[in-house]
């Protein structure tokens, strides 16, 4: 992984403001990093993702309320828009991907980050958002005919929903590459990758970069 451009002191300041619900102060810190030329992937990984993982840990330990966790997530989604002039300024190719959260998965920031990274590299990143029913996902795959589908799951207990989505996709699109990722994989995959050896697990946005370097051919 590339060395972070986010200073520890700035991260600590940002995290403190994030858990306090201070969106303006958080926005000022993000604007400072953008004005200094931080890469979007670095911003997403070393500020947004890192801080939200920490917020999740604090919630699991009972040190913050669920409302505080939800507020931190909401602030982060709003701040991601500050980077959108950099995300959507690339000329598009014919490459495309469908990105979706699994059924019952309401944490959508990870999936949105993947879709944004695709857009930055000229791909069409069709992001379906949180809690997408499998039937609607497979219908979108039929309509868009993407080269790859990426599935996001943040809660470990949603692994069965992920596996159901994989099986439904494979029943119709037998050779379509499937990428999976999300915070849930920090605790393992429940045997999903063993039962479905053709899928690729993304542990970071940096690994997505490696995948996209393959010689993809539009369908």
C-alpha positions in Angstrom: 0.0 0.0 0.0 1.2 3.5 -0.8 2.4 5.7 2.1 -0.4 7.8 3.4 -0.5 11.5 2.7 -2.8 12.1 5.7 -0.7 13.3 8.7 -1.5 11.5 12.0 -2.3 14.8 13.7 -4.8 15.7 11.0 -6.4 12.3 11.2 -6.8 12.5 15.0 -8.3 16.0 14.6 -10.7 14.7 11.9 -11.7 11.6 13.9 -12.4 13.8 17.0 -14.6 16.1 15.0 -16.3 13.2 13.2 -17.4 11.5 16.4 -18.6 14.8 17.7 -20.7 15.3 14.6 -18.8 18.5 13.6 -19.3 18.3 9.8 -18.0 21.8 9.1 -14.7 21.2 10.8 -14.4 17.8 9.1 -15.1 19.5 5.7 -12.4 22.1 6.3 -9.8 19.3 7.0 -10.8 17.5 3.8 -10.6 20.7 1.8 -7.1 21.3 3.2 -6.0 17.9 2.0 -7.6 18.4 -1.5 -5.9 21.8 -1.8 -2.6 20.1 -1.1 -3.1 17.6 -3.9 -4.0 14.4 -2.0 -4.9 11.5 -4.3 -8.6 10.5 -4.0 -7.7 6.9 -3.2 -5.5 8.1 -0.4 -8.2 10.3 1.0 -10.8 7.5 0.8 -8.5 4.9 2.3 -6.5 6.7 4.9 -9.1 9.2 6.1 -12.6 8.1 5.3 -12.2 4.3 5.6 -9.8 4.4 8.5 -12.0 6.7 10.5 -15.1 4.8 9.8 -13.5 1.5 10.8 -12.5 3.2 14.1 -16.0 4.5 14.6 -17.3 1.0 14.1 -14.9 -0.3 16.7 -16.0 2.3 19.2 -19.7 1.4 18.6 -18.9 -2.3 19.0 -17.3 -1.6 22.4 -20.3 0.5 23.5 -18.2 3.7 23.6 -20.5 5.5 21.2 -24.2 5.2 20.3 -25.6 3.9 17.1 -26.9 7.4 16.4 -23.3 8.7 16.6 -22.2 6.0 14.2 -24.9 6.8 11.8 -24.1 10.5 11.9 -20.4 9.8 11.2 -21.4 7.7 8.2 -23.7 10.4 6.9 -21.0 13.1 7.3 -18.5 10.9 5.4 -20.9 10.4 2.5 -21.5 14.1 2.2 -17.7 14.8 2.3 -17.0 12.3 -0.4 -18.8 14.8 -2.8 -15.9 17.2 -2.3 -13.7 14.9 -4.3 -16.2 14.4 -7.1 -14.7 17.0 -9.4 -11.6 14.7 -9.4 -13.6 11.5 -9.6 -15.7 12.5 -12.7 -13.3 14.4 -14.8 -12.0 11.5 -16.8 -13.0 10.6 -20.3 -14.9 7.4 -20.3 -14.0 4.2 -22.1 -16.3 1.4 -23.1 -15.4 -0.5 -19.9 -18.2 -0.9 -17.3 -18.9 -2.5 -14.0 -22.0 -2.9 -11.8 -21.3 -2.3 -8.1 -23.9 -3.2 -5.4 -24.4 -3.9 -1.7 -26.0 -7.2 -0.9 -29.5 -7.7 0.4 -29.9 -6.4 4.0 -26.6 -4.5 3.7 -27.2 -0.8 4.5 -23.6 0.4 4.8 -22.9 1.6 1.2 -19.9 3.8 1.5 -17.4 1.0 0.6 -19.4 0.2 -2.5 -19.6 3.8 -3.4 -15.8 4.2 -3.1 -15.3 1.3 -5.5 -17.7 2.8 -8.0 -15.8 6.2 -7.7 -12.5 4.5 -8.3 -13.9 2.9 -11.4 -15.1 6.3 -12.6 -11.7 7.8 -12.0 -10.2 5.3 -14.3 -12.6 5.9 -17.1 -15.0 3.1 -16.4 -18.8 3.4 -16.1 -19.3 2.5 -12.5 -23.0 1.7 -12.1 -23.6 1.9 -8.3 -26.9 0.4 -7.1 -26.6 1.4 -3.5 -27.6 -0.3 -0.3 -29.9 -3.4 0.2 -30.3 -4.2 -3.4 -32.6 -7.2 -4.0 -30.9 -10.0 -6.0 -33.6 -10.0 -8.7 -33.0 -6.3 -9.4 -29.2 -6.9 -9.4 -29.4 -9.7 -12.0 -31.8 -7.6 -14.0 -29.3 -4.7 -14.1 -26.5 -7.1 -15.2 -28.7 -8.2 -18.1 -29.4 -4.6 -19.1 -25.8 -3.2 -18.7 -23.8 -6.3 -19.7 -20.8 -5.2 -17.6 -17.4 -6.8 -17.7 -17.4 -7.3 -13.9 -19.7 -7.1 -10.9 -18.5 -6.0 -7.5 -20.4 -6.8 -4.3 -19.9 -5.1 -1.0 -20.7 -6.5 2.5 -19.8 -4.7 5.7 -21.6 -6.8 8.3 -20.2 -10.4 8.7 -23.7 -11.8 9.4 -24.6 -10.8 5.8 -22.3 -13.4 4.3 -25.2 -15.7 3.5 -26.8 -12.9 1.5 -23.5 -12.4 -0.3 -23.4 -16.1 -1.2 -27.0 -16.0 -2.3 -26.1 -13.2 -4.7 -23.1 -15.0 -6.0 -25.1 -18.1 -6.7 -27.9 -16.2 -8.4 -25.4 -14.4 -10.6 -23.6 -17.6 -11.5 -26.9 -19.3 -12.5 -27.3 -16.8 -15.3 -23.8 -15.2 -16.0 -21.5 -18.2 -15.6 -18.2 -16.5 -16.6 -18.8 -13.0 -15.4 -16.0 -11.9 -13.0 -17.2 -11.3 -9.5 -15.3 -9.0 -7.1 -16.3 -9.0 -3.4 -15.1 -6.9 -0.5 -16.0 -4.8 2.5 -15.3 -4.6 6.2 -17.0 -8.0 6.8 -13.9 -9.7 5.4 -11.8 -8.5 8.3 -13.3 -11.4 10.2 -13.1 -14.0 7.5 -15.4 -15.0 4.7 -17.4 -17.9 6.2 -16.0 -20.3 3.6 -17.5 -18.3 0.7 -14.3 -18.1 -1.3 -13.8 -21.9 -0.9 -17.2 -22.7 -2.2 -16.9 -20.2 -5.0 -13.2 -20.2 -6.1 -13.8 -18.0 -9.1 -14.4 -14.8 -7.2 -11.8 -12.2 -6.2 -11.7 -10.7 -2.8 -10.6 -7.1 -2.6 -8.9 -6.2 0.7 -8.3 -2.6 -0.3 -8.8 0.0 -3.0 -5.2 -0.6 -4.0 -6.1 -4.2 -4.9 -8.9 -2.8 -7.1 -6.2 -0.9 -9.0 -4.3 -4.2 -9.7 -7.5 -5.9 -11.0 -8.2 -3.0 -13.4 -4.7 -3.3 -14.9 -5.8 -6.6 -16.5 -6.5 -6.3 -20.3 -10.3 -6.0 -20.0 -12.3 -6.3 -23.2 -15.8 -4.7 -23.3 -18.6 -7.3 -23.7 
